[in-house]
Amino acid sequence: MNPLPPIEDEYHDVLGKAMRGLDMNTSELADAAGMTTVECEALLSGDFSEEGTRSIAPVLGLNPNCLVNLARGAAEPETTLPEGVKLHNAPFPVPGYAAMTVNSYSIHPPGDPASVALIDAGSGFESLSNANHCAASSAWKLFLTHTHPDHVVHYDQLAQKTANNYAPAAEPYEAALPVREGDHFELGSWHLTAIETPGHSPGGTSYLLEGASQPVVFAGDALFCGSIGKVNSGYKSALDLIREKILGLPDNTIVCPGHGPPTTVAFEKERNPFFA
């Protein structure tokens, strides 16, 4: 079993995402938290102070205990993907973040060689085909959660080999078929349902897998373990959608994000500073 990727965001990343989502600058945040601008800047740069963190968290609508635990390296969830669901993690270095990686996933119901789905195209065909060697790629389906470059880097390579390719209707991509809220796709005895979760991107779409030993939601960059993806539009609305559509699923639902390790609905409801 390959090691899982590390948690995507550190505690100061969470602070920054919340601050940007609320459209606050450092001076405004410092004033609201009753601290100096220098103290606030130190927190935002990763210089942890429990007292400062507990002062700033309520201003940003974050859970202070969860933030402190994140800063102290709280334990990650012990999540095992169901048989037939595999994570494919690939490097995608960007300026200022050379260690960045991106997740794609393959779904292959055991005993059903004709039913394979791929979630996102951050990994190349070789990685995905090695995991699903018993299925002819001409029967595969490729689903995009959104169309940011790190999630479509191998799209052309994969799209040439897959039977049908799908992208959010609000983010048309090449010849991919449009996906909308509630669209349903059969994968043998398993099935996927599209859930629109915009915010990180205009058409951000999660996919709920049912039929495996546990339900799984492929959340793209809507929700991370202990954090969220950067919200580029409609911050409060995006949080509400995550809370309703992802964290409203059964507690044992596994959350497979676009970056970082898989987690569960129960873990995020208890440990994620944005939602706990």
Steps between C-alpha positions, in 0.01 A plus 500: 500500500639840401536759778225759513583861418543733798235745615485779243462806727682607813321712755620832354371391156159460662526850649591645161215328319246621754638855493489517120155346494372770734684765295691628801846653496760450769434833668125435521558152637746623761263773619206259525711247694648760737861445397768695320553472127844352566349228722238425236757480221705257709202267537421519130859410414492188719649628825260314728373654822214330679382825656505679166333212323218492753453876457493495122291186444156640600550804279553266205214269593740214576502252787793597728551153646522346154747767390722441800490125447587546132797718591622237746485224242179328604458143382369446149198276441570131453312455176507190284343524157251227407617219276470621144582865576860614456679830550758613246721781627730687264736799536383834366757758612403865471699818575529536875374147566739252347365213713144530371335177389157425356266205546308305240296189572398184321182306574476136402224290658654161588399224262376741234777548243286717273424773754780746570475871575776755546461811712714787368804485278789598723663160448598358166359201318786271600431545871128453458520212255742309720241510775222378273680270262213255467262758351518620142555875506246543219228434761629747760327823596690814605337755733647843578423669830618831352728617224795667674832408335616254766185292458506484120874473435460151349149549362600479134697181560210338685219633281647325197460166674177531701148443374330805649638811666304734724555850639283738704244675283615835638858422392482363145822325407597389152258228385399383850130444557333737750421383854232662716364461851339159551636338182530128560751257350497121528825314565381142503340449841647831623390846400618862503284805563614854418482762778565862405739662751622823336721754672854388431396507136177612330380149425676298769330161517535218750402141422335268751582131454252251643510123492849446641556384857481866609363803319771719348477860386762633262507864604756649262631821655183585692605330824841386628596308811494772765443783255332608177622590156553870439159652434517733202139613502213497753684400815205469738287328238782252430528414871124450521504267199783291648321482834172398336604280210819332622493516879129420487585153370522204744787529748678194361521651151861518384600836355756478220644848437698636209799561728612338823383175662150351500292576805144436619190709552513425873864613529437827317191582705708457815845625397472741206539862625252625239217270609553362851 
